[in-house]
């Protein structure tokens, strides 16, 4: 099953600050709930793991991250991620392009386009559920990324961002996920009656 994602996050820092952080693969991985880089193999190759708890189910993937290209002129990163569920029942791949743009207010925007392909047991969640899981994870990612960029500055805002980073959830926020599923389901009841 394939899920296409297209996200945009407003950031509090400059384009240069956001681009600097985007190139920090360990830092960026720490923004994704339940993700971490476990080994730097050199030449843009990494080993990592991702764990997400969704209700009673836990999905854990070990995998590889390959940085395909870093274009400093465009402030763009292209990476491929491939992983296998630790139980061997599922696999996933992700092809991601992310870039930073300056915004008119002196701040910046992080843009991302990804195709995620899931096979095996994890695919049984269905496209709608996978999209909701991905959206929830990416929303948490966007907040954490913005806090990391803000923390690169000085003053009270940077200090507050550092505090938020220390408090960020280590895994997907299950309560927020359950709420988003409920809201989506409830909304679909009214949309289907049209």
C-alpha positions in Angstrom: 0.0 0.0 0.0 1.3 3.5 -1.0 0.7 6.7 0.9 1.7 10.0 -0.7 2.4 12.9 1.7 2.9 16.6 1.1 3.6 18.7 4.1 4.5 22.3 4.9 5.6 23.6 8.3 6.1 27.3 9.2 9.3 27.7 11.2 10.3 30.5 13.6 13.9 30.7 12.5 15.6 32.0 9.3 16.1 29.8 6.3 19.8 29.4 7.1 19.0 28.2 10.6 16.4 25.7 9.3 18.7 24.5 6.5 21.5 24.0 9.0 19.3 21.9 11.2 17.8 19.9 8.2 21.4 18.6 7.4 21.7 17.3 11.0 20.4 13.8 10.4 20.5 12.7 14.0 18.8 15.9 15.1 16.1 15.5 12.4 15.5 11.9 13.4 15.0 12.9 17.0 12.1 15.1 15.9 10.2 12.0 14.6 8.3 10.4 17.5 9.9 7.0 18.3 12.7 7.4 15.8 16.5 7.3 16.4 19.7 6.9 14.5 21.5 3.9 15.9 24.6 3.9 13.7 26.4 6.3 11.3 27.9 4.1 8.5 29.5 7.1 6.7 29.0 8.5 3.3 25.3 9.4 4.1 24.3 5.9 5.2 22.7 5.3 8.6 21.0 2.6 10.6 18.0 3.5 12.6 14.8 2.4 14.3 11.3 3.7 14.5 8.7 2.6 17.1 5.1 3.7 17.2 2.4 2.6 19.7 -1.1 2.9 18.4 -3.6 1.7 21.0 -2.6 -1.8 22.1 -0.5 -2.4 19.0 3.2 -1.5 18.8 5.1 -1.4 15.5 8.9 -1.4 15.6 11.0 -1.1 12.5 14.8 -1.4 12.1 16.2 0.0 8.9 18.5 1.9 6.7 18.6 5.6 5.7 20.4 6.6 2.6 21.0 10.3 1.9 20.7 10.4 -1.9 21.5 14.1 -2.4 22.1 17.3 -0.5 21.7 20.4 -2.7 23.0 23.4 -0.7 22.0 25.9 -3.4 18.3 24.7 -3.3 18.5 23.9 0.5 17.1 20.5 -0.5 17.7 17.0 1.0 16.7 13.7 -0.7 16.7 10.5 1.3 15.5 7.0 1.1 14.5 4.9 4.1 13.9 1.2 4.2 12.8 -0.8 7.2 11.7 -4.2 8.4 9.3 -4.9 11.3 11.3 -6.5 14.1 8.7 -9.4 14.1 9.3 -9.8 10.3 5.7 -9.4 9.4 5.9 -5.9 7.7 8.2 -3.8 5.7 8.2 -0.1 4.8 10.1 2.2 2.4 10.0 6.0 2.2 11.3 8.3 -0.5 11.5 11.8 0.9 12.4 15.2 -0.6 12.6 18.1 1.9 13.6 21.6 1.4 13.7 25.0 3.2 12.3 28.2 1.8 12.5 31.8 3.2 9.2 33.3 4.0 8.3 37.0 3.6 8.3 37.7 7.3 12.0 36.8 7.7 11.3 33.3 8.9 11.2 30.1 7.0 9.1 27.2 5.7 10.0 23.5 5.7 8.4 21.7 2.7 8.3 17.9 2.3 7.1 15.4 -0.2 7.2 11.7 0.5 5.9 8.4 -0.8 5.6 5.7 1.8 5.1 2.1 0.8 4.0 -0.4 3.5 3.8 -4.1 3.0 2.7 -7.0 5.1 0.7 -6.9 8.4 1.1 -3.1 8.8 -0.6 -2.6 5.4 -3.7 -4.2 6.9 -4.3 -0.9 8.8 -5.6 0.4 5.4 -4.8 3.6 3.5 -7.0 5.9 5.6 -5.6 4.7 8.9 -2.0 4.9 7.6 -2.6 8.4 6.4 -3.9 9.4 9.8 -0.9 7.7 11.6 1.5 9.5 9.2 -0.3 12.9 9.7 -0.1 12.6 13.4 3.5 11.6 13.4 4.4 14.4 11.0 2.5 17.0 13.0 4.6 16.0 16.1 7.7 16.1 13.8 6.8 19.6 12.6 6.4 21.0 16.1 9.7 19.4 17.2 11.6 20.6 14.1 10.3 24.1 14.7 11.3 24.0 18.3 14.8 22.9 17.3 15.2 25.7 14.8 13.9 28.2 17.4 16.4 26.9 20.0 19.2 27.9 17.7 18.4 31.6 18.3 18.9 33.6 21.4 16.6 35.1 24.1 13.5 33.9 25.8 11.9 32.3 22.7 15.0 30.1 22.2 15.0 29.1 25.9 11.3 28.2 25.8 12.0 26.1 22.7 14.8 24.2 24.5 12.3 23.5 27.3 9.8 22.1 24.8 12.4 19.9 23.2 13.2 18.4 26.6 9.5 17.7 27.1 8.6 16.3 23.7 7.1 12.8 23.6 9.4 9.9 22.8 6.7 8.1 20.9 3.6 8.9 18.8 1.1 10.6 21.1 -1.5 7.9 21.2 -4.2 10.1 22.8 -3.8 12.7 20.1 -3.9 10.0 17.5 -7.1 8.5 19.0 -8.7 11.9 19.0 -7.8 12.6 15.4 -9.2 9.2 14.4 -12.4 9.9 16.3 -12.8 13.4 14.7 -12.1 11.9 11.2 -14.7 9.2 11.8 -17.3 11.6 13.2 -16.8 14.0 10.3 -17.2 11.1 7.8 -20.6 10.3 9.3 -21.8 13.8 8.2 -20.0 13.8 4.9 -21.4 10.5 3.8 -25.0 11.7 4.3 -24.7 14.3 1.6 
